[in-house]
């Protein structure tokens, strides 16, 4: 095959280009054929193929299929704050900086680190949003989670935007002095010593306007930032739950744990656990968070990674309830998929006597002390029906001889100390002398 048949009358390429084509031409033709086959096959299925010309990444998907992203990273609802057309003057600029500097609020969305940060268009959309927002948080790291307290540490007003540095900003301290060294000869010492320039952990937020920054007040700027930062007076749990769906918010405020919650949600709902244990379920490690102690209700929350995978509720005298179905995933979706309205996947462990259905099963026999297989004795030949037991009547007490009412006279010379009756000495009884003229008689001496 010669180049004339391929070029169809065009000029021959230069020698170096021809050599490159001769070496890599077959590879290029193979790649083009593969892409053509993929495009033809995908078009038959009604899908759309997206090719990134810079990275060469090929993405397949249908136009009706939307990516499922956590609702915390979805596009915000645009605000409706009336703005004037007059430009911000110098006096209003200083007043605005004075009001917003060091102002505190609560994060309503995750704030990523990084020099670029987020850009919020006044009464418009958030850039980036969706996958780009999630990728920025994943690659740069998170500076503040939803519900965390944030501080506007620096406010800069440029031509058409207001730039806020949050929690110290994303730029390191002594950014330029880190590259400067001072000394004489070979002994050079850096201006910024190791340990002085700590790594930044803050974020950056830009509020962009069209053309120029209009005349604004501090309250209007806070209203424009409301989708990302709430400046209302709230408790941390209120600020965190305001970023969640209604069902999930009510569960946290009622101190209930649902399967699928993150560890932050569990801490806001139940607080720190009373006890923790680490175990293995086959090849899967997990943590068991235990809340409560008997005889009160005890909750066992099983966590794998950062999610709750199992909840067990145990009460005294009742069978434990175990929940394993994820109830949070459907609430945090952004593709509009509703949560299945079905009975939760609850498994009940029966302890002790099993429960019986009175409509299908006979009642359980009463408890007995008989041995298994032992029968009661036959009372048919016992001589009749057993009558109640009659107890004997109590006999009257025997009569005792009457005792003299007056005590016998004390012998002479015996005195009882006054006021001490316990020391009185009773008189000694005298034995009567028998009379010889009388016949023998039996006498009972006292």
C-alpha positions in Angstrom: 0.0 0.0 0.0 1.4 3.4 -1.0 0.7 6.8 0.4 -1.0 7.9 -2.8 -3.9 5.5 -2.3 -4.4 6.7 1.3 -4.1 10.4 0.6 -6.4 10.3 -2.4 -4.5 12.9 -4.4 -3.1 15.0 -1.5 0.5 15.8 -1.1 2.9 13.4 0.6 3.7 14.4 4.2 7.3 15.4 5.0 9.7 12.6 5.8 9.7 13.0 9.6 5.9 13.0 9.6 5.8 10.0 7.4 8.0 8.1 9.7 5.8 8.9 12.7 2.7 7.9 10.8 4.3 4.7 9.6 5.2 3.8 13.2 2.0 4.9 15.0 -0.5 4.9 12.2 -1.9 1.4 12.9 -2.3 2.2 16.6 -4.2 5.4 15.7 -6.4 3.6 13.2 -7.2 0.9 15.9 -8.1 3.6 18.5 -10.4 5.3 16.0 -12.1 2.1 15.0 -12.7 1.3 18.7 -14.2 4.7 19.4 -16.4 4.4 16.3 -17.6 0.9 17.4 -18.3 2.3 20.9 -20.3 5.2 19.4 -22.3 3.0 17.1 -23.0 0.5 19.9 -24.0 3.1 22.4 -26.1 5.0 19.9 -28.1 1.8 19.3 -28.9 1.8 23.1 -29.9 5.4 23.2 -27.0 6.5 25.4 -24.8 9.6 25.2 -21.0 9.3 25.1 -18.9 12.2 26.5 -15.2 12.3 25.6 -12.9 14.6 27.5 -10.4 15.9 24.9 -7.8 16.7 27.6 -7.8 13.5 29.6 -9.3 11.1 27.1 -11.9 9.9 29.6 -15.0 8.4 28.0 -18.2 8.6 30.0 -21.4 6.8 29.1 -24.8 7.7 30.3 -28.3 8.6 29.3 -29.6 12.1 29.3 -32.4 11.2 31.7 -30.1 9.5 34.2 -28.9 12.1 36.8 -25.9 11.4 39.1 -26.8 10.5 42.6 -25.0 13.0 44.9 -25.5 13.7 48.5 -28.0 16.5 49.0 -25.4 18.5 50.9 -23.5 19.0 47.6 -26.5 19.7 45.4 -27.3 23.1 43.8 -28.7 25.6 46.3 -32.0 27.5 46.0 -31.3 31.0 44.8 -32.1 33.9 47.3 -34.3 36.8 46.5 -32.6 39.8 48.1 -33.4 43.2 46.4 -30.2 44.9 45.3 -29.7 48.6 44.3 -27.9 49.7 41.2 -25.7 52.2 42.9 -22.1 51.3 43.5 -20.6 50.8 46.9 -18.8 53.9 48.1 -15.8 54.2 50.4 -17.8 55.0 53.5 -20.2 52.0 53.1 -17.2 49.8 52.3 -15.6 50.5 55.6 -18.9 50.1 57.5 -19.5 46.8 55.7 -16.0 45.4 56.7 -16.5 46.6 60.3 -19.8 44.8 60.6 -18.8 41.5 58.9 -15.2 41.2 60.3 -15.0 38.4 63.0 -18.7 37.7 62.6 -19.7 34.1 63.7 -22.3 31.8 62.2 -23.0 28.1 61.5 -22.1 26.3 58.3 -25.0 25.0 56.3 -22.9 23.2 53.8 -19.5 21.5 53.8 -16.7 24.0 53.3 -13.7 22.7 51.4 -10.1 23.8 51.9 -8.1 25.2 49.1 -7.1 28.6 47.6 -10.0 28.7 45.1 -12.9 27.9 47.4 -16.6 28.3 46.6 -18.2 31.0 44.6 -21.7 32.1 45.3 -23.5 34.3 42.8 -25.7 36.9 44.4 -29.3 35.7 44.0 -27.9 33.0 41.8 -26.3 29.6 41.9 -23.3 28.0 43.7 -20.2 27.2 41.7 -19.2 24.4 41.8 -22.1 22.2 42.6 -22.8 18.5 42.4 -19.9 16.3 41.4 -17.5 19.2 41.2 -18.4 20.3 44.7 -17.9 16.7 46.0 -14.6 16.3 44.2 -13.3 19.6 45.7 -14.1 18.4 49.2 -12.6 15.0 48.5 -9.3 16.3 47.0 -8.7 19.4 49.2 -10.2 18.2 52.5 -13.0 19.6 54.6 -12.6 22.7 56.6 -16.0 22.8 58.3 -18.9 20.3 58.4 -22.6 21.3 58.4 -23.5 22.6 61.8 -20.0 23.7 62.8 -19.4 27.2 64.0 -17.4 29.3 61.6 -15.8 32.7 61.9 -15.3 35.3 59.1 -11.7 36.1 59.9 -11.0 38.4 56.9 -13.2 40.3 54.5 -11.9 41.8 51.2 -14.0 43.8 48.8 -12.9 43.9 45.2 -14.4 45.3 42.0 -17.2 42.8 41.6 -16.9 40.4 44.5 -16.6 40.1 48.3 -14.1 37.5 49.4 -14.5 36.0 52.9 -11.8 34.0 54.6 -13.4 31.4 57.0 -11.6 30.1 60.1 -8.3 31.6 59.1 -8.5 31.2 55.4 -6.8 28.6 53.1 -3.5 30.5 52.7 -0.6 29.6 55.1 0.9 32.3 57.3 4.1 33.9 56.1 3.4 32.6 52.7 6.3 34.5 51.0 8.6 34.7 54.0 8.9 30.9 53.9 11.1 31.2 50.9 13.4 33.8 52.4 16.7 33.0 54.3 19.0 35.4 56.1 22.7 34.7 56.9 26.3 35.2 56.0 28.3 32.8 54.0 27.2 29.2 54.1 25.2 29.6 57.3 21.7 30.6 56.2 18.7 30.6 58.5 15.1 30.7 57.3 13.0 33.6 58.4 10.1 31.3 59.3 11.4 28.6 61.6 9.9 25.1 61.4 6.7 24.9 63.4 5.9 28.6 63.2 4.0 28.4 59.9 1.2 26.0 60.7 -0.7 24.4 57.9 -3.9 26.3 57.1 -7.3 24.7 57.8 -9.6 27.4 56.7 -11.8 27.9 53.7 -12.6 30.7 51.2 -16.0 31.9 50.0 -16.5 34.5 47.2 -19.8 36.4 46.8 -19.9 37.5 43.2 -22.0 40.4 41.7 -22.7 41.4 38.2 -20.6 44.4 37.1 -19.8 45.9 40.5 -20.6 45.5 44.2 -23.8 47.5 44.9 -24.7 49.5 48.0 -25.2 46.9 50.7 -25.7 46.6 54.4 -24.5 43.9 56.7 -27.9 42.4 57.0 -28.3 42.1 53.3 -24.9 40.4 52.9 -25.9 37.9 55.6 -29.2 37.2 53.7 -27.2 36.5 50.5 -25.0 34.1 52.4 -27.9 32.3 54.1 -27.7 29.2 51.9 -24.2 28.5 53.1 -23.8 30.3 56.4 -26.6 30.9 59.0 -26.0 33.9 61.3 -29.0 33.3 63.5 -28.7 32.5 67.2 -28.9 28.8 67.5 -27.5 25.9 69.4 -25.1 23.5 67.7 -27.7 20.8 67.4 -30.2 23.2 65.9 -27.7 24.5 63.4 -26.8 20.9 62.4 -30.4 19.6 62.1 -31.5 22.6 60.0 -29.3 21.2 57.2 -31.1 17.8 57.2 -34.5 16.6 55.9 -37.5 16.9 58.2 -37.8 13.2 59.0 -34.1 12.9 59.9 -34.2 16.2 61.9 -37.2 15.0 64.0 -35.4 11.7 64.7 -32.3 13.5 66.0 -34.3 15.9 68.1 -36.2 12.9 69.5 -32.9 11.2 70.3 -33.6 8.2 68.0 -30.9 6.5 66.0 -31.7 5.3 62.4 -29.8 2.8 60.3 -27.7 4.8 57.8 -26.9 7.7 60.1 -23.3 9.0 60.3 -21.4 9.2 63.5 -22.0 12.9 63.7 -25.7 12.3 63.6 -25.5 9.7 66.3 -23.5 12.0 68.5 -26.0 14.8 68.1 -28.9 12.4 68.7 -27.6 10.4 71.7 -24.3 12.1 72.7 -21.2 10.2 73.6 -21.8 6.5 74.3 -21.5 5.0 77.8 -19.3 2.2 76.4 -17.6 1.1 73.2 -16.3 -2.2 71.9 -14.6 -3.3 68.7 -15.4 -6.7 67.2 -15.3 -8.6 64.0 -18.2 -10.0 62.0 -16.4 -12.4 59.7 -14.0 -10.2 57.7 -15.8 -6.9 58.6 -14.7 -4.9 61.6 -17.2 -2.8 63.4 -17.7 -0.7 66.6 -20.6 -1.3 69.1 -21.7 1.9 70.8 -23.8 1.1 73.9 -26.2 3.6 75.5 -27.9 3.1 78.8 -27.7 0.5 81.5 -30.2 -2.0 82.9 -32.9 -1.8 84.2 -33.3 1.1 81.8 -33.5 0.8 78.0 -30.2 -0.2 76.4 -29.4 0.7 72.8 -26.7 -1.1 70.8 -25.6 0.9 67.8 -23.3 -1.0 65.4 -21.1 1.3 63.2 -18.9 0.3 60.3 -16.6 3.0 59.1 -18.8 6.1 59.5 -22.3 4.7 59.1 -24.7 2.9 61.3 -25.4 -0.6 60.0 -27.5 -2.1 62.9 -29.5 -0.8 65.8 -30.7 -3.0 68.6 -33.1 -1.8 71.4 -33.4 -3.9 74.5 -35.9 -3.3 77.3 -36.4 -5.2 80.6 -39.1 -7.8 80.2 -39.5 -7.3 76.4 -38.0 -9.0 73.4 -35.1 -7.0 71.8 -35.9 -5.1 68.5 -33.2 -5.2 65.7 -33.2 -2.8 62.8 -31.0 -3.4 59.8 -32.6 -1.5 56.9 -31.0 1.8 55.8 -33.5 4.6 56.3 -31.2 7.5 55.7 -29.9 6.8 52.2 -33.3 7.7 50.5 -33.5 10.9 52.5 -30.1 12.2 51.4 -30.5 11.5 47.7 -30.7 14.3 45.1 -32.1 12.3 42.2 -35.7 12.4 43.5 -35.9 8.7 44.4 -38.4 8.5 47.3 -37.8 6.3 50.3 -39.8 3.0 50.1 -42.9 3.3 52.1 -42.8 -0.2 53.5 -42.7 -1.8 56.9 -39.2 -1.5 58.4 -37.1 -4.6 58.3 -37.5 -5.5 61.9 -36.4 -8.9 63.3 -37.6 -9.9 66.8 -35.6 -12.2 69.0 -37.9 -14.3 71.2 -36.5 -15.0 74.7 -38.1 -17.4 77.2 -41.6 -18.6 76.5 -42.6 -18.2 72.8 -45.6 -16.1 72.0 -48.7 -17.9 70.7 -51.4 -16.8 68.4 -54.7 -17.3 70.2 -56.5 -17.7 66.9 -54.3 -20.5 65.6 -52.6 -22.1 68.6 -53.9 -23.6 71.8 -52.9 -21.7 75.0 -49.9 -22.9 76.9 -50.5 -25.3 79.8 -50.2 -23.8 83.3 -46.9 -24.2 85.2 -46.6 -27.4 87.2 -44.1 -29.1 89.5 -44.8 -32.6 88.0 -42.1 -34.4 86.1 -42.4 -34.8 82.4 -44.9 -37.6 81.7 -46.2 -37.8 85.3 -50.0 -37.9 85.7 -52.2 -36.9 88.5 -53.6 -39.7 90.8 -57.1 -41.0 90.2 -59.5 -39.8 92.9 -62.6 -41.6 91.7 -62.3 -44.4 94.4 -61.4 -42.2 97.3 -64.8 -42.5 98.9 -66.5 -39.4 97.8 -65.7 -35.8 97.3 -63.1 -34.4 99.6 -64.5 -32.0 102.0 -62.8 -28.9 103.4 -60.5 -29.4 106.3 -62.0 -28.5 109.6 -59.6 -27.4 112.3 -60.3 -28.4 116.0 -61.8 -25.8 118.2 -59.7 -24.2 120.8 -60.3 -25.4 124.4 -60.9 -22.9 127.2 -58.0 -22.2 129.5 -57.8 -24.1 132.8 -58.9 -22.2 135.9 -56.0 -21.1 138.2 -56.4 -20.7 141.9 -57.1 -17.2 143.0 -54.2 -15.4 144.4 -54.6 -13.3 147.5 -55.1 -9.7 146.8 -53.0 -8.5 149.7 -49.4 -9.6 150.0 -48.3 -11.4 153.2 -46.9 -9.4 156.0 -43.2 -8.9 156.0 -41.2 -10.2 158.9 -40.0 -7.7 161.5 -36.7 -6.2 160.8 -37.1 -6.3 157.0 -37.2 -3.0 155.3 -37.5 -2.2 151.6 -35.5 0.8 150.4 -37.7 3.6 149.3 -38.0 4.2 145.6 -36.4 0.8 144.6 -39.0 -1.8 144.2 -36.7 -4.1 142.3 -34.6 -4.6 145.4 -37.5 -5.7 147.6 -36.9 -9.2 149.1 -40.0 -11.4 149.1 -40.8 -13.1 152.4 -39.8 -16.8 152.8 -42.8 -19.1 152.8 -43.3 -21.0 156.1 -44.1 -24.7 156.1 -47.1 -25.4 158.4 -46.4 -27.8 161.3 -48.6 -31.0 161.2 -51.0 -31.6 164.1 -50.4 -35.0 165.8 -54.0 -35.3 167.0 -55.3 -35.3 163.5 -55.0 -38.2 161.1 -52.5 -38.3 158.4 -53.5 -36.0 155.6 -51.9 -35.1 152.3 -51.3 -31.5 152.0 -50.2 -29.6 149.0 -47.7 -27.1 149.9 -47.6 -23.9 147.9 
